[in-house]
């Protein structure tokens, strides 16, 4: 297929990620660029100049091993080795290699699928995954070189040690090839909730847009301390944390994992100013926060992305942290990302909204025939911006379908109000059709979350012999005790239409989650696929 072209605005100074980062390495050479864990369990604190030098050396090391611009370099790592992962990623950006982050939670078959689909030549992996990947070169043709991050030198692995790959650039080394804004910089994998993950190609120019636009969306500036637990291997980790932070000259702080108490201690010690997470994190934060123990006075922005921030969570955050701007952003992998933002000053007036468009982003609501629906009506959210992905690697049919008529079809259902504010109703695949009624499960979850004893809720569709589908509410309570279903049905009675009110409930201690902490609804649907309570 012909990849979609990047339409960067004329006023963007940099057109490639290499230009963007290495500019910061010159103008903010001594500013702290990254705080992240290393494979040795230490904390690395590196400046922009140091990070650029480390990436340059690693890029030259890969070149010595035979890497050429356009080669696919997979990185199987998470934030526990965030330092090595970031250096490896920037090395790819510098040399024009295509970075292929792979989900560190993938099982062996999933890793094989990802590496095979992307036609990976080099695989950099955390030593923790030696047993998982096994002899991957015997299974996946094309993988030539394994590079191990950390681990002991016991001779059992044929992988090269990450620390030994870097070489000092020779004085007469040839300059790196000039990159074009449409050159692919990353291949990122979609969630794969209904099929195997697809490989989304993203250009270096779209990365520049995403970096600048997301920094604008979360009000990020030079000198900010920008912290998140978003995993390195996700769109959010790379294009919503690392790149926006480095685009403005901020310090990027990567939490090794989602541990609320340790994260709050790090917010305190680093004097964090902006934090970005998924909505469930803020629920955990509200439960764990103790003003007598945790000093979060340096923070000025909390941003929630990846899912809708429930109104009850928004109001609780505003009451608990009155000096912090509570923001909501909406976007996705194929969007590059690009999307919308709801700033704190509008949060109470537009509770439940995902806000308005980022600069240079257009949004419409289409029906099934790709016609724009009347204002306020439900339909599929479609986007157009310089951040849109270039297509799916080796999947022309899916690319054409997703990028129809120049618009990114997100697969999300939403509506836009008279003021231009977006409301995300649900994923198309999460809509439940109960007796002919279309029900957005997110709407039902928002109501259940208003119950004083409910911590989290996920609503899914289950088979029903007469209605086709019915609702099942999977609920986590604050005290761990179950609630009588009759009480919950009564609670919903004046808030939801009767056909939207769940009749079936199960109570859980916790949910299956992604590495970002998002609830895995596909796993819930599989777990409760045989649930029957036809009444």
C-alpha positions in Angstrom: 0.0 0.0 0.0 1.0 3.7 -0.3 1.5 5.0 3.2 -0.5 8.0 4.3 1.5 11.2 4.1 2.2 13.4 7.1 0.7 16.9 6.8 2.8 18.8 9.3 1.8 22.5 9.8 4.0 25.0 8.1 5.0 26.6 11.5 6.5 23.3 12.8 10.3 23.9 13.1 11.3 20.3 13.1 10.0 17.6 10.7 11.7 14.5 12.2 12.1 13.2 15.7 15.9 13.1 15.3 15.9 16.9 14.6 13.5 17.5 17.5 15.5 15.6 20.1 19.0 16.6 19.0 17.9 20.2 19.0 17.0 19.9 22.7 20.4 18.1 23.3 22.0 21.3 22.1 19.9 24.0 23.7 19.2 22.2 26.9 22.4 20.1 27.1 22.7 20.2 30.9 19.0 19.9 31.8 17.9 16.6 33.2 16.2 14.6 30.5 15.4 11.2 32.0 15.0 9.5 35.3 14.5 5.8 34.9 15.5 2.4 36.3 18.4 0.4 34.9 18.8 -3.4 34.5 21.0 -3.3 37.6 18.1 -2.0 39.7 19.7 1.5 39.9 18.2 4.8 39.1 19.7 6.6 36.0 19.6 10.4 35.9 20.8 11.6 32.6 20.9 15.0 30.9 19.8 15.8 27.3 23.5 15.9 26.2 24.3 12.6 27.9 21.2 10.9 26.5 21.9 12.1 23.0 25.5 10.8 23.3 24.4 7.4 24.7 21.9 7.0 21.8 24.5 8.0 19.2 26.9 5.4 20.5 24.3 2.7 20.6 23.2 3.6 17.1 26.8 3.3 15.8 27.0 -0.1 17.6 24.0 -1.4 15.8 25.5 0.0 12.6 28.6 -2.0 13.2 26.4 -5.1 13.6 25.0 -4.5 10.2 21.9 -2.4 10.8 20.9 -0.1 8.0 18.2 2.6 7.8 14.8 1.0 7.5 15.8 -2.1 9.4 13.3 -3.2 12.1 14.7 -3.2 15.7 12.4 -4.8 18.2 12.6 -3.8 21.9 11.1 -6.2 24.3 11.3 -4.3 27.6 9.2 -2.4 30.1 9.9 0.5 32.5 11.9 -1.7 34.9 14.7 -1.2 32.3 13.4 2.2 31.2 16.9 3.7 30.8 18.1 1.0 28.4 14.8 1.0 26.5 14.9 4.8 26.0 18.5 4.8 24.8 17.7 2.0 22.4 14.6 3.8 21.1 16.5 7.1 20.6 19.3 5.2 18.8 16.7 4.0 16.3 15.4 7.5 15.9 18.9 8.9 15.3 19.9 6.3 12.6 16.6 5.8 10.8 16.1 2.3 12.1 12.4 1.4 12.7 11.8 0.9 16.4 9.4 -2.0 17.1 8.4 -2.0 20.8 6.9 -5.3 21.8 4.6 -5.8 24.8 6.6 -7.2 27.6 3.5 -9.1 28.8 3.2 -11.1 25.6 3.4 -14.8 25.7 5.8 -16.6 23.4 3.4 -17.1 20.5 2.4 -13.4 20.7 6.0 -12.3 20.6 6.6 -14.6 17.6 3.6 -13.1 15.9 4.7 -9.6 16.5 8.4 -10.2 15.5 7.4 -12.2 12.4 4.7 -9.7 11.3 7.1 -6.8 11.6 10.0 -8.6 9.9 12.3 -7.8 12.8 16.1 -8.1 12.2 17.4 -7.2 15.6 15.7 -8.0 18.9 16.7 -6.2 22.1 15.2 -7.9 25.1 15.3 -7.6 28.9 17.1 -10.7 30.3 14.0 -11.5 32.3 12.4 -12.8 29.1 15.1 -15.2 28.1 12.9 -18.2 28.9 9.9 -16.6 27.2 11.5 -16.0 23.9 13.6 -19.2 23.9 15.4 -19.9 20.6 13.3 -17.3 18.7 15.8 -17.3 15.8 14.9 -20.9 15.1 11.2 -20.0 14.9 11.2 -16.6 13.2 13.1 -16.3 10.0 14.9 -12.9 9.6 15.9 -12.3 13.2 19.7 -12.2 13.0 20.9 -10.6 16.3 19.7 -10.8 19.9 20.8 -8.2 22.4 20.3 -8.9 26.0 19.6 -6.1 28.6 21.0 -7.1 31.9 21.4 -10.7 33.2 24.6 -12.6 34.1 27.4 -13.5 31.7 26.9 -17.3 32.1 27.4 -18.2 28.5 24.0 -19.9 28.3 22.6 -17.1 26.1 23.8 -16.5 22.5 22.6 -12.9 22.8 25.0 -10.0 22.9 25.2 -7.9 26.1 23.5 -4.6 25.7 26.3 -2.8 27.4 28.8 -4.1 24.9 27.0 -3.0 21.8 27.7 0.8 22.0 30.8 2.1 20.3 32.3 5.6 20.3 31.6 7.3 17.0 34.7 7.6 14.9 35.8 11.1 13.9 35.4 10.2 10.2 32.1 8.3 10.6 29.7 9.0 7.8 26.8 11.3 8.8 23.4 9.7 9.2 21.2 9.7 6.2 18.8 12.7 5.9 15.3 11.6 7.0 12.0 12.6 5.5 8.9 13.4 7.6 7.1 10.4 6.0 9.8 7.9 6.9 8.4 5.3 9.3 10.0 5.6 12.8 8.0 3.1 14.8 5.8 0.1 14.4 3.4 -0.2 17.4 1.0 -3.0 17.9 -2.8 -2.5 18.4 -4.6 -4.1 21.4 -5.7 -7.1 19.4 -8.9 -7.5 21.4 -10.8 -9.2 18.6 -8.0 -10.7 16.6 -4.2 -10.8 16.7 -2.6 -7.4 17.1 -2.0 -5.4 13.9 1.3 -3.6 13.3 0.6 0.2 13.0 3.2 2.1 11.1 3.9 5.6 12.4 6.0 8.2 10.7 8.7 10.4 12.3 6.7 13.5 11.2 3.6 12.2 12.9 5.7 11.7 16.0 6.8 15.4 15.9 3.1 16.4 15.7 2.1 14.1 18.5 5.0 15.3 20.7 4.1 19.0 20.3 0.3 18.5 20.3 0.2 16.3 23.4 2.5 18.7 25.2 0.0 21.4 24.5 -2.9 19.3 25.6 -1.4 18.6 29.0 0.1 22.2 29.4 3.7 20.9 29.4 6.6 23.3 29.4 10.3 23.6 29.6 11.5 22.7 33.0 8.5 20.7 34.0 8.9 17.3 35.7 6.7 14.9 33.8 6.0 11.6 35.4 4.1 8.4 34.4 4.0 4.7 34.8 2.8 4.2 31.2 4.9 1.3 29.9 7.6 2.0 27.4 6.2 -0.4 24.8 2.9 1.5 24.5 1.8 4.4 22.3 1.1 6.2 25.6 4.6 5.5 26.9 6.4 6.7 23.8 4.1 9.3 22.2 2.3 10.7 25.3 5.2 10.7 27.8 8.7 10.5 26.4 8.3 12.5 23.2 6.1 15.3 24.5 8.5 15.7 27.5 11.6 15.9 25.3 9.9 18.1 22.8 9.6 21.0 25.3 12.7 20.3 27.4 11.0 18.7 30.4 12.4 16.0 32.7 10.7 12.6 31.9 10.4 10.4 35.0 9.4 6.8 34.3 7.8 4.8 37.1 9.0 1.2 37.0 5.5 -0.1 37.6 2.0 0.8 38.8 2.6 1.0 42.6 0.6 4.0 43.9 2.5 4.4 47.2 5.9 4.4 45.5 4.6 6.7 42.8 3.4 9.2 45.3 6.8 9.1 47.1 8.5 9.7 43.7 6.1 12.6 43.0 7.3 14.1 46.3 11.0 13.5 45.9 11.2 14.6 42.2 8.8 17.5 42.8 6.7 16.3 39.9 4.6 19.0 38.1 2.5 16.9 35.6 1.4 13.3 35.9 -0.4 11.3 33.2 -2.2 8.0 33.8 -5.3 6.0 33.1 -8.5 6.7 35.1 -8.1 3.7 37.3 -4.9 5.0 38.6 -6.6 8.1 40.0 -9.1 5.8 41.7 -6.2 4.0 43.4 -4.6 7.4 44.2 -7.7 8.7 45.9 -7.9 5.6 48.1 -4.2 5.7 49.1 -3.5 9.4 49.4 -2.8 10.7 52.9 -2.0 14.4 53.1 -0.1 13.8 56.4 2.3 11.5 54.5 2.3 12.5 50.9 3.4 16.0 49.8 2.0 16.5 46.3 2.1 20.3 46.4 4.4 20.5 43.4 1.8 19.0 41.0 -0.3 21.3 38.8 -1.8 18.9 36.2 -3.3 15.4 36.4 -4.2 14.0 33.0 -6.2 10.9 32.4 -6.1 9.1 29.1 -6.7 5.7 27.6 -10.3 5.5 28.9 -13.0 7.9 30.0 -12.5 9.6 33.4 -15.8 9.0 35.2 -17.6 12.1 36.6 -17.4 10.8 40.1 -13.6 10.5 39.9 -13.3 13.9 38.4 -15.3 15.6 41.2 -13.4 13.6 43.9 -10.0 14.6 42.4 -11.1 18.3 42.3 -12.3 18.2 45.9 -9.1 16.4 47.1 -6.7 18.4 45.0 -8.2 21.8 44.5 -5.0 23.3 43.2 -4.5 20.7 40.4 -5.8 21.0 36.9 -7.7 17.8 36.2 -7.5 17.0 32.5 -8.9 14.3 30.2 -7.3 13.4 26.9 -8.7 11.1 24.2 -6.7 9.5 21.4 -5.3 6.1 20.2 -2.5 4.2 18.6 -3.7 4.7 15.0 -4.3 8.4 15.8 -0.6 8.8 16.4 -2.0 9.9 18.8 -4.2 12.9 18.0 -7.5 13.7 19.6 -9.2 15.9 22.2 -8.6 17.4 25.6 -10.9 18.6 28.4 -9.1 21.2 30.5 -9.9 21.5 34.2 -11.7 24.9 33.9 -14.4 23.1 31.9 -14.4 19.8 33.7 -17.5 20.5 35.9 -19.4 22.2 33.1 -18.8 19.3 30.8 -18.7 16.3 33.1 -18.2 13.1 31.1 -16.8 14.9 28.1 -13.5 14.2 26.4 -13.2 17.8 25.4 -12.4 19.6 22.2 -9.9 19.0 19.4 -6.1 19.5 19.6 -4.6 22.1 17.3 -4.6 20.9 13.6 -7.0 18.0 14.4 -10.4 17.6 12.9 -13.1 15.4 14.3 -16.5 14.3 12.9 -19.2 11.8 13.8 -20.1 9.5 10.9 -22.9 6.9 10.4 -22.3 3.5 9.0 -22.3 4.9 5.4 -19.6 7.5 6.3 -22.0 10.4 6.3 -21.8 13.0 9.0 -24.7 12.7 11.5 -26.7 15.6 12.9 -25.3 17.4 15.9 -25.9 15.4 19.1 -26.5 12.1 17.3 -24.4 9.0 18.0 -22.0 7.6 15.4 -18.4 6.6 14.9 -15.7 9.1 15.8 -13.4 9.8 12.9 -10.3 12.0 13.0 -8.0 13.8 10.6 -4.7 15.3 11.7 -0.9 15.3 11.0 -0.5 12.6 13.7 -2.6 9.9 11.9 -0.7 6.6 11.4 0.5 5.6 8.0 -1.3 2.3 7.8 -0.9 -1.3 9.0 2.3 -3.1 8.0 1.5 -5.9 5.6 -2.3 -5.5 5.8 -3.5 -3.3 3.0 -7.2 -4.3 3.4 -7.3 -3.2 7.1 -5.4 0.0 6.2 -7.9 1.0 3.5 -10.8 0.3 5.8 -9.5 2.2 8.7 -8.3 5.2 6.6 -11.3 5.5 4.4 -11.7 8.8 2.5 -8.8 10.4 4.3 -10.4 9.9 7.8 -9.2 7.7 10.6 -12.1 5.5 11.6 -11.5 5.0 15.3 -14.1 2.3 16.1 -15.3 4.4 19.0 -18.9 5.6 19.3 -19.5 9.1 20.4 -21.5 12.4 20.0 -20.6 16.1 19.8 -22.7 18.7 21.7 -23.6 22.1 20.5 -20.4 23.6 22.0 -18.2 21.2 20.1 -17.4 18.9 23.0 -16.9 15.2 22.4 -18.6 12.5 24.5 -17.2 9.0 24.0 -20.0 6.5 24.5 -18.2 3.2 23.9 -16.1 1.1 21.6 -18.1 -0.3 18.8 -17.3 -3.8 20.0 -18.3 -3.0 23.5 -21.8 -1.9 22.6 -24.5 -4.3 23.8 -27.6 -4.9 21.8 -30.3 -5.9 24.3 -33.6 -6.7 22.8 -32.9 -4.3 19.9 -31.7 -1.5 22.1 -28.1 -0.3 21.7 -26.5 0.2 25.1 -23.2 1.9 25.7 -21.6 0.1 28.5 -19.5 3.1 29.5 -22.7 5.0 30.4 -23.8 2.2 32.7 -20.4 2.0 34.3 -20.5 5.7 35.1 -23.8 5.3 36.9 -22.6 2.3 38.9 -19.4 4.1 39.9 -21.6 6.7 41.6 -22.6 4.2 44.2 -20.8 5.0 47.4 -19.6 1.4 48.0 -18.3 0.7 44.4 -14.7 1.2 43.6 -14.7 0.0 39.9 -17.2 -1.5 37.5 -17.0 -3.1 34.1 -20.1 -3.9 32.1 -20.1 -6.5 29.3 -22.6 -8.3 27.1 -23.6 -11.9 27.8 -25.7 -14.2 25.7 -29.4 -14.3 26.4 -31.9 -16.8 24.9 -34.6 -14.3 24.2 -33.0 -10.9 24.1 -29.9 -11.9 22.2 -27.7 -10.1 24.7 -28.0 -8.9 28.3 -25.8 -6.9 30.6 -23.4 -8.3 33.2 -21.9 -5.9 35.7 -18.5 -7.0 37.1 -18.0 -5.0 40.3 -15.2 -4.3 42.7 -16.4 -2.8 46.0 -14.4 -0.6 48.4 -14.7 -3.0 51.3 -14.5 -6.2 49.3 -18.0 -7.2 50.3 -20.8 -8.0 47.9 -23.9 -5.7 47.4 -27.4 -7.0 47.0 -28.3 -6.8 43.3 -31.7 -5.4 44.2 -29.9 -2.5 45.9 -27.9 -1.8 42.8 -31.0 -2.1 40.5 -32.8 0.4 42.8 -29.8 2.7 42.7 -29.9 2.8 38.9 -33.6 3.1 38.6 -33.8 6.9 38.5 -30.5 7.2 36.6 -30.8 4.8 33.7 -33.6 3.5 31.4 -34.9 0.1 32.5 -33.4 -1.6 29.5 -29.9 -0.1 30.5 -30.1 -1.3 34.1 -28.0 -4.5 34.7 -29.9 -7.4 36.3 -26.8 -9.6 36.6 -23.8 -8.9 38.8 -20.6 -10.6 39.8 -18.2 -9.3 42.4 -14.4 -9.5 42.1 -11.4 -8.7 44.2 -9.7 -7.2 41.1 -9.9 -7.1 37.3 -7.6 -8.5 34.6 -5.6 -5.4 33.4 -3.3 -4.2 30.7 0.2 -3.0 31.6 -1.3 0.5 31.8 -3.9 -0.6 34.4 -6.9 -0.6 32.0 -9.5 -3.2 32.6 -9.3 -6.0 29.9 -12.9 -6.4 28.8 -12.0 -9.1 26.2 -10.7 -11.2 29.1 -13.9 -10.6 31.1 -16.0 -11.6 28.1 -14.0 -14.8 27.8 -14.2 -15.5 31.5 -18.0 -15.1 31.7 -18.8 -16.4 28.2 -21.0 -19.2 29.7 -22.7 -17.0 32.3 -26.5 -17.6 32.1 -29.2 -16.1 34.1 -32.2 -15.8 31.7 -35.2 -14.3 33.5 
